[in-house]
């Protein structure tokens, strides 16, 4: 027999011996130290971003917001999709521009009922949304633009 064959046989024998020893001396399982499953909680708050749809003047954009009805959520909450704030540069007088109140672009009324909104041309801005409470689990917004 050559050296390679003897090394292979010795390695296989050692592996079989270690495996046999490990299977005979397995640790005893104790029932008191088992990990318990974590409780499942509904999502409490979520946010999303819709990019600016198009710069084309003939584009038509529609938005659809939907939250499925989820068991175990709070009775209160809100969801709101509004125009993303654009940070402007300082004016020449050295004063910062004041913040403008932004109207909600899309505001769902109840989970399980889709809310829709439309925009046209290059006007629709990027939108930022936040949902809390009963609106947070599974909240999604679809932005569809046709040119």
VOPAGU-2260 file (C-alpha; in pm, 1 decimal, decimal comma):
REM VOPAGU-2260
SITE   aa  ch    i         X         Y         Z
SITE  UNK   A    0       0,0       0,0       0,0
SITE  UNK   A    1     115,8     347,0     -72,6
SITE  UNK   A    2     128,6     641,3     161,6
SITE  UNK   A    3    -187,1     816,6      29,7
SITE  UNK   A    4    -405,4     511,7      85,7
SITE  UNK   A    5    -278,3     463,9     443,0
SITE  UNK   A    6    -342,6     831,9     523,6
SITE  UNK   A    7    -696,1     806,3     386,5
SITE  UNK   A    8    -772,4     492,8     589,0
SITE  UNK   A    9    -627,1     648,1     907,2
SITE  UNK   A   10    -832,0     966,6     860,3
SITE  UNK   A   11   -1155,4     771,7     802,2
SITE  UNK   A   12   -1091,2     555,1    1109,4
SITE  UNK   A   13   -1025,6     860,4    1328,5
SITE  UNK   A   14   -1341,1    1030,2    1202,4
SITE  UNK   A   15   -1549,6     717,7    1271,3
SITE  UNK   A   16   -1405,6     692,1    1624,5
SITE  UNK   A   17   -1480,8    1057,2    1707,0
SITE  UNK   A   18   -1835,1    1030,1    1566,4
SITE  UNK   A   19   -1905,7     711,8    1763,8
SITE  UNK   A   20   -1773,6     862,5    2087,0
SITE  UNK   A   21   -1984,2    1178,3    2038,2
SITE  UNK   A   22   -2303,8     983,3    1972,6
SITE  UNK   A   23   -2256,9     765,8    2281,9
SITE  UNK   A   24   -2184,5    1060,1    2512,2
SITE  UNK   A   25   -2456,2    1304,9    2398,0
SITE  UNK   A   26   -2547,7    1570,9    2657,4
SITE  UNK   A   27   -2873,3    1522,4    2843,4
SITE  UNK   A   28   -3146,3    1763,1    2733,8
SITE  UNK   A   29   -3306,0    1954,7    3019,1
SITE  UNK   A   30   -3664,0    2072,7    2976,8
SITE  UNK   A   31   -3628,1    2372,7    3210,2
SITE  UNK   A   32   -3382,7    2572,3    2999,9
SITE  UNK   A   33   -3569,4    2579,5    2669,3
SITE  UNK   A   34   -3611,0    2920,1    2507,1
SITE  UNK   A   35   -3959,6    3060,5    2488,7
SITE  UNK   A   36   -4094,9    3216,5    2170,9
SITE  UNK   A   37   -4117,1    3594,4    2163,0
SITE  UNK   A   38   -4462,2    3747,4    2158,5
SITE  UNK   A   39   -4571,7    3890,6    1827,1
SITE  UNK   A   40   -4666,5    4257,3    1831,6
SITE  UNK   A   41   -4815,7    4459,4    1545,3
SITE  UNK   A   42   -4611,9    4734,7    1381,8
SITE  UNK   A   43   -4662,9    5063,9    1568,1
SITE  UNK   A   44   -4516,7    5316,3    1321,2
SITE  UNK   A   45   -4397,2    5305,6     962,6
SITE  UNK   A   46   -4283,4    5555,1     702,5
SITE  UNK   A   47   -4226,8    5558,5     328,2
SITE  UNK   A   48   -4108,4    5776,5      42,5
SITE  UNK   A   49   -4246,5    5814,8    -310,1
SITE  UNK   A   50   -4000,8    5978,1    -553,3
SITE  UNK   A   51   -4102,4    6267,6    -777,1
SITE  UNK   A   52   -4292,7    6091,8   -1057,1
SITE  UNK   A   53   -4197,3    6272,5   -1377,8
SITE  UNK   A   54   -4077,5    6600,9   -1519,8
SITE  UNK   A   55   -4289,1    6557,7   -1832,5
SITE  UNK   A   56   -4572,1    6806,1   -1886,4
SITE  UNK   A   57   -4802,4    6533,9   -2023,2
SITE  UNK   A   58   -4753,0    6282,0   -1740,1
SITE  UNK   A   59   -5049,9    6167,6   -1534,1
SITE  UNK   A   60   -4980,2    6027,5   -1187,2
SITE  UNK   A   61   -5213,5    5843,9    -952,0
SITE  UNK   A   62   -5151,8    5740,2    -591,9
SITE  UNK   A   63   -5324,4    5460,5    -403,4
SITE  UNK   A   64   -5277,9    5411,4     -30,1
SITE  UNK   A   65   -5395,2    5091,3     138,2
SITE  UNK   A   66   -5373,9    4944,6     487,2
SITE  UNK   A   67   -5514,3    4596,8     549,2
SITE  UNK   A   68   -5733,3    4539,0     854,0
SITE  UNK   A   69   -5506,3    4387,2    1120,2
SITE  UNK   A   70   -5610,3    4218,3    1445,0
SITE  UNK   A   71   -5447,0    4334,2    1766,7
SITE  UNK   A   72   -5375,6    4693,9    1664,9
SITE  UNK   A   73   -5468,6    5007,6    1855,0
SITE  UNK   A   74   -5806,6    5168,2    1789,2
SITE  UNK   A   75   -5650,0    5502,9    1711,3
SITE  UNK   A   76   -5388,8    5612,6    1462,4
SITE  UNK   A   77   -5338,3    5809,3    1144,9
SITE  UNK   A   78   -5169,5    5786,1     808,7
SITE  UNK   A   79   -5068,4    6082,1     600,5
SITE  UNK   A   80   -4884,7    6127,9     272,6
SITE  UNK   A   81   -4758,5    6480,7     210,1
SITE  UNK   A   82   -4516,7    6666,3     -15,3
SITE  UNK   A   83   -4153,3    6628,1      82,3
SITE  UNK   A   84   -4007,4    6952,1     216,1
SITE  UNK   A   85   -3751,1    7115,9      -7,0
SITE  UNK   A   86   -3472,0    7288,3     182,4
SITE  UNK   A   87   -3404,0    7626,6      28,7
SITE  UNK   A   88   -3083,3    7828,7      44,2
SITE  UNK   A   89   -3054,2    8136,5     263,9
SITE  UNK   A   90   -3189,0    8451,9     107,9
SITE  UNK   A   91   -2967,1    8749,7      27,5
SITE  UNK   A   92   -3078,8    8930,8     343,2
SITE  UNK   A   93   -2924,6    8660,1     560,8
SITE  UNK   A   94   -3257,7    8541,0     702,8
SITE  UNK   A   95   -3371,5    8185,4     660,7
SITE  UNK   A   96   -3691,1    8122,4     472,4
SITE  UNK   A   97   -3989,6    8041,7     694,4
SITE  UNK   A   98   -4150,4    7700,4     699,7
SITE  UNK   A   99   -4468,8    7662,3     501,7
SITE  UNK   A  100   -4759,3    7450,0     620,5
SITE  UNK   A  101   -4783,9    7149,2     391,7
SITE  UNK   A  102   -5128,4    7008,1     313,8
SITE  UNK   A  103   -5164,9    6629,7     314,8
SITE  UNK   A  104   -5167,5    6491,5     -39,5
SITE  UNK   A  105   -5338,0    6168,4      63,0
SITE  UNK   A  106   -5504,4    6075,0     391,8
SITE  UNK   A  107   -5668,3    5729,9     430,3
SITE  UNK   A  108   -5991,5    5723,2     632,9
SITE  UNK   A  109   -6007,3    5360,6     755,0
SITE  UNK   A  110   -5797,7    5042,4     722,3
SITE  UNK   A  111   -5934,5    4813,7     453,7
SITE  UNK   A  112   -6051,8    5101,6     232,1
SITE  UNK   A  113   -5807,5    5235,9     -30,3
SITE  UNK   A  114   -5750,8    5610,3     -59,2
SITE  UNK   A  115   -5662,2    5756,9    -398,3
SITE  UNK   A  116   -5521,3    6081,4    -531,6
SITE  UNK   A  117   -5415,7    6218,7    -870,2
SITE  UNK   A  118   -5163,3    6460,9   -1015,1
SITE  UNK   A  119   -5073,3    6573,7   -1363,8
SITE  UNK   A  120   -4779,5    6723,0   -1547,8
SITE  UNK   A  121   -4452,4    6801,8   -1375,9
SITE  UNK   A  122   -4632,1    6940,6   -1067,6
SITE  UNK   A  123   -4651,2    6640,4    -830,2
SITE  UNK   A  124   -4358,9    6653,1    -583,9
SITE  UNK   A  125   -4188,1    6367,8    -403,7
SITE  UNK   A  126   -4408,1    6245,0    -117,8
SITE  UNK   A  127   -4318,9    6138,1     235,4
SITE  UNK   A  128   -4562,6    5940,3     445,3
SITE  UNK   A  129   -4598,0    5825,2     803,6
SITE  UNK   A  130   -4852,4    5585,1     949,3
SITE  UNK   A  131   -4913,4    5516,7    1317,4
SITE  UNK   A  132   -5140,8    5293,0    1521,5
SITE  UNK   A  133   -5401,1    5094,0    1330,2
SITE  UNK   A  134   -5271,1    5222,0     993,6
SITE  UNK   A  135   -4906,9    5111,3    1038,6
SITE  UNK   A  136   -4916,3    4730,0     985,4
SITE  UNK   A  137   -4902,4    4660,6     612,3
SITE  UNK   A  138   -4941,8    5021,6     497,1
SITE  UNK   A  139   -4840,2    5062,8     135,7
SITE  UNK   A  140   -4864,0    5332,1    -129,7
SITE  UNK   A  141   -4852,1    5271,8    -503,6
SITE  UNK   A  142   -4747,4    5553,5    -735,4
SITE  UNK   A  143   -4836,6    5500,7   -1102,1
SITE  UNK   A  144   -4724,5    5743,5   -1373,2
SITE  UNK   A  145   -4830,1    5726,2   -1737,7
SITE  UNK   A  146   -4662,8    5945,2   -1999,2
